[in-house]
Amino acid sequence: MDDSGLTQDERVAVARLHALLELLPTALDQHLAPAGLTSFEFTLLEALNESDAHRLRMSALAARTNATLPRLSRVVTTLERKGLVERAPCLEDGRATNAQLTAAGEAAYEASRSLYATAVRRMVLDGLDADGVTQLADLSYSILTKLDPDARLKVTEAGRACAADPSGGDSEDLVSCAADPRLMDSEGPELAGARAS
């Protein structure tokens, strides 16, 4: 393979990807401004809303939202000030902290869902047919597996954000907590089998 430079087609593809990564978050933030949320805050509230008891361990929430723990902590602090999220110790592991969606946070999420869906459809999905949506998911997944080869921020092909398996490995971040739903069962047999091998 020639490493001397990119072809014109490669340069165009990467330039378009860069532009997408720069423009989309800001555009989504603008559409969510009437709800008083950023797109990342919405993603965080959505992850908590979809979790058992509207609660996740901070490390699991970081994995679900594709965020570093420092960034997640800053955003959770902002949401705490707004009264949308609370932090609480994980009773099963004194070293861990849970993020808990408040009633106000649940209401804010419900109120902003249609804004977010409308913005995503208008800016991304309306230009794609069903095959285009599948291609976008497949291409994004292919790139994500290169950026995150250890699957710390695992995003499955079905679009579900998944935390790393808390039962495998010695990392303190992966100690199981009752607040963290076990996602292995929801990954599907082919992914669960791949993890087990």
Backbone torsions as a table, in degrees:
resi	resn	phi	psi	omega
1	MET	NA	136.4	-179.9
2	ASP	-81.9	116.7	-179.5
3	ASP	-97.7	11.6	-175.2
4	SER	-73.4	-19.1	-179.8
5	GLY	171.3	171.9	179.9
6	LEU	-89.5	149.9	173.0
7	THR	-72.8	166.9	178.9
8	GLN	-61.0	-43.0	179.3
9	ASP	-62.9	-40.1	177.7
10	GLU	-64.5	-41.7	179.2
11	ARG	-62.8	-42.2	179.4
12	VAL	-64.0	-45.2	-178.9
13	ALA	-60.4	-45.3	-178.5
14	VAL	-70.4	-37.9	177.8
15	ALA	-62.3	-40.3	177.9
16	ARG	-67.1	-38.3	177.3
17	LEU	-63.7	-44.2	176.5
18	HIS	-57.9	-45.7	-179.6
19	ALA	-61.4	-43.3	178.2
20	LEU	-59.8	-46.0	-178.7
21	LEU	-65.2	-30.3	178.4
22	GLU	-79.2	-43.2	-170.4
23	LEU	-84.5	-38.6	-172.4
24	LEU	-62.7	-48.8	-179.3
25	PRO	-58.7	-41.3	-180.0
26	THR	-65.8	-41.2	179.1
27	ALA	-65.1	-40.8	177.1
28	LEU	-64.9	-40.8	177.3
29	ASP	-57.9	-42.3	-179.7
30	GLN	-62.8	-40.4	-179.7
31	HIS	-71.0	-27.5	179.2
32	LEU	-90.4	-5.3	-178.4
33	ALA	-54.8	-40.0	178.2
34	PRO	-59.5	-25.1	178.1
35	ALA	-88.1	-4.6	-179.8
36	GLY	74.4	24.3	-178.8
37	LEU	-127.5	153.7	167.0
38	THR	-91.9	168.2	179.3
39	SER	-65.5	-34.2	178.2
40	PHE	-69.7	-39.5	175.9
41	GLU	-61.2	-41.0	176.8
42	PHE	-60.2	-45.8	180.0
43	THR	-59.6	-39.7	179.0
44	LEU	-66.4	-46.3	178.0
45	LEU	-62.1	-38.8	178.8
46	GLU	-63.0	-43.2	179.3
47	ALA	-61.5	-42.5	178.5
48	LEU	-68.3	-40.6	-179.8
49	ASN	-61.3	-35.4	-177.8
50	GLU	-83.7	-6.3	-176.4
51	SER	-90.7	156.7	176.7
52	ASP	-56.7	130.2	178.9
53	ALA	59.8	19.1	-179.7
54	HIS	53.7	41.5	-173.0
55	ARG	-143.8	138.9	175.1
56	LEU	-144.1	147.7	170.7
57	ARG	-64.7	146.5	-174.9
58	MET	-58.1	-40.7	-179.8
59	SER	-65.7	-37.5	177.7
60	ALA	-69.5	-37.9	178.0
61	LEU	-65.3	-38.3	176.6
62	ALA	-62.2	-42.9	179.4
63	ALA	-65.4	-39.7	-179.2
64	ARG	-68.4	-29.5	-176.6
65	THR	-103.4	7.5	178.7
66	ASN	57.5	42.1	-176.7
67	ALA	-120.3	155.6	169.5
68	THR	-76.3	156.1	178.3
69	LEU	-60.6	-40.7	177.6
70	PRO	-61.0	-43.4	178.7
71	ARG	-64.3	-45.1	179.8
72	LEU	-59.0	-44.1	-178.8
73	SER	-60.3	-41.5	178.0
74	ARG	-62.2	-43.5	-178.0
75	VAL	-69.9	-39.8	177.0
76	VAL	-61.6	-39.3	176.6
77	THR	-59.5	-43.8	177.4
78	THR	-61.3	-43.7	-179.8
79	LEU	-69.3	-30.9	174.2
80	GLU	-63.3	-43.0	179.0
81	ARG	-61.4	-31.7	178.3
82	LYS	-82.6	-5.6	-179.7
83	GLY	77.5	19.6	-175.3
84	LEU	-97.3	-21.8	-177.7
85	VAL	-140.4	147.5	173.7
86	GLU	-125.4	149.3	171.9
87	ARG	-100.8	145.0	177.3
88	ALA	-148.1	148.1	177.8
89	PRO	-63.4	146.8	172.4
90	CYS	-81.0	117.8	-175.9
91	LEU	-64.1	-28.9	-178.1
92	GLU	-81.4	-16.3	-177.6
93	ASP	-149.4	105.8	-176.6
94	GLY	-63.4	-15.7	179.2
95	ARG	-83.4	-11.5	-171.7
96	ALA	-107.6	157.3	178.1
97	THR	-126.5	139.1	175.1
98	ASN	-99.2	149.9	167.1
99	ALA	-105.2	132.3	-175.2
100	GLN	-123.0	128.1	175.8
101	LEU	-73.0	129.3	177.0
102	THR	-85.8	172.6	176.1
103	ALA	-61.3	-39.7	177.4
104	ALA	-65.5	-35.8	177.7
105	GLY	-67.1	-39.6	177.0
106	GLU	-64.0	-40.9	178.4
107	ALA	-66.0	-40.3	179.0
108	ALA	-64.8	-39.9	177.6
109	TYR	-62.7	-49.3	-179.2
110	GLU	-60.7	-38.8	-178.9
111	ALA	-69.7	-25.5	-175.3
112	SER	-99.6	-8.1	-177.6
113	ARG	-58.0	-45.5	-177.5
114	SER	-69.6	-35.1	176.0
115	LEU	-60.5	-45.7	-178.4
116	TYR	-65.8	-47.0	-179.0
117	ALA	-61.3	-42.7	179.2
118	THR	-62.0	-44.0	-179.5
119	ALA	-64.6	-45.1	-179.3
120	VAL	-64.8	-42.1	178.3
121	ARG	-63.1	-46.7	-176.0
122	ARG	-66.0	-41.2	-173.5
123	MET	-90.9	-20.8	-175.0
124	VAL	-125.9	-57.2	-166.1
125	LEU	-81.2	-29.9	-176.7
126	ASP	-63.2	-23.5	178.6
127	GLY	-86.4	3.2	-176.1
128	LEU	-123.5	142.1	169.8
129	ASP	-88.6	-175.1	-177.4
130	ALA	-59.2	-39.8	177.8
131	ASP	-65.5	-37.4	178.7
132	GLY	-64.8	-39.6	177.4
133	VAL	-63.4	-42.9	178.3
134	THR	-63.4	-42.9	178.9
135	GLN	-63.8	-41.5	177.7
136	LEU	-60.7	-44.9	179.1
137	ALA	-62.5	-43.4	-178.3
138	ASP	-67.1	-44.8	179.5
139	LEU	-64.1	-43.5	179.3
140	SER	-61.7	-43.2	-179.5
141	TYR	-63.1	-41.3	178.7
142	SER	-60.0	-42.0	179.0
143	ILE	-69.6	-42.2	-179.3
144	LEU	-60.6	-36.7	-179.7
145	THR	-66.8	-26.0	175.7
146	LYS	-77.9	-37.8	-178.9
147	LEU	-75.4	-26.9	-177.1
148	ASP	-132.6	66.8	-174.2
149	PRO	-65.1	-22.6	179.7
150	ASP	-88.6	1.0	177.5
151	ALA	57.4	37.2	175.4
152	ARG	-70.2	-32.9	179.0
153	LEU	-115.2	49.1	-170.7
154	LYS	-57.0	124.5	172.6
155	VAL	-119.7	119.0	-175.9
156	THR	-78.4	168.7	180.0
157	GLU	-62.8	-25.5	178.9
158	ALA	-80.4	-1.8	177.0
159	GLY	89.4	5.2	179.0
160	ARG	-87.7	130.2	175.7
161	ALA	-77.4	132.3	-176.1
162	CYS	-128.3	134.7	173.1
163	ALA	-74.6	156.0	174.9
164	ALA	-61.8	152.1	-177.7
165	ASP	-59.9	114.8	-177.0
166	PRO	-71.3	-10.8	-177.2
167	SER	-92.0	-11.5	-177.0
168	GLY	-114.0	127.2	177.4
169	GLY	111.2	165.1	-174.5
170	ASP	-103.8	-2.3	-174.6
171	SER	-62.5	137.6	177.3
172	GLU	-61.8	-30.7	-179.5
173	ASP	-66.1	-19.0	-173.1
174	LEU	-104.8	11.4	176.1
175	VAL	-64.2	133.4	-175.8
176	SER	-67.9	144.5	176.8
177	CYS	-136.9	141.4	-177.7
178	ALA	-59.6	-21.7	-180.0
179	ALA	-74.7	-15.6	-177.3
180	ASP	-95.7	113.3	176.5
181	PRO	-64.4	141.8	176.4
182	ARG	-76.7	114.8	-173.6
183	LEU	-89.5	-9.0	-178.6
184	MET	-57.6	-39.0	-177.2
185	ASP	-66.5	-27.2	-175.7
186	SER	-93.8	-2.4	-176.9
187	GLU	-78.5	-19.3	-177.0
188	GLY	99.1	154.9	-173.5
189	PRO	-64.0	-35.1	-176.6
190	GLU	-70.1	-38.4	178.7
191	LEU	-74.4	-41.2	178.2
192	ALA	-61.0	-40.0	178.2
193	GLY	-66.2	-37.5	178.7
194	ALA	-65.2	-38.3	178.7
195	ARG	-65.9	-36.4	-174.9
196	ALA	-73.2	-22.0	-176.4
197	SER	-81.5	NA	NA
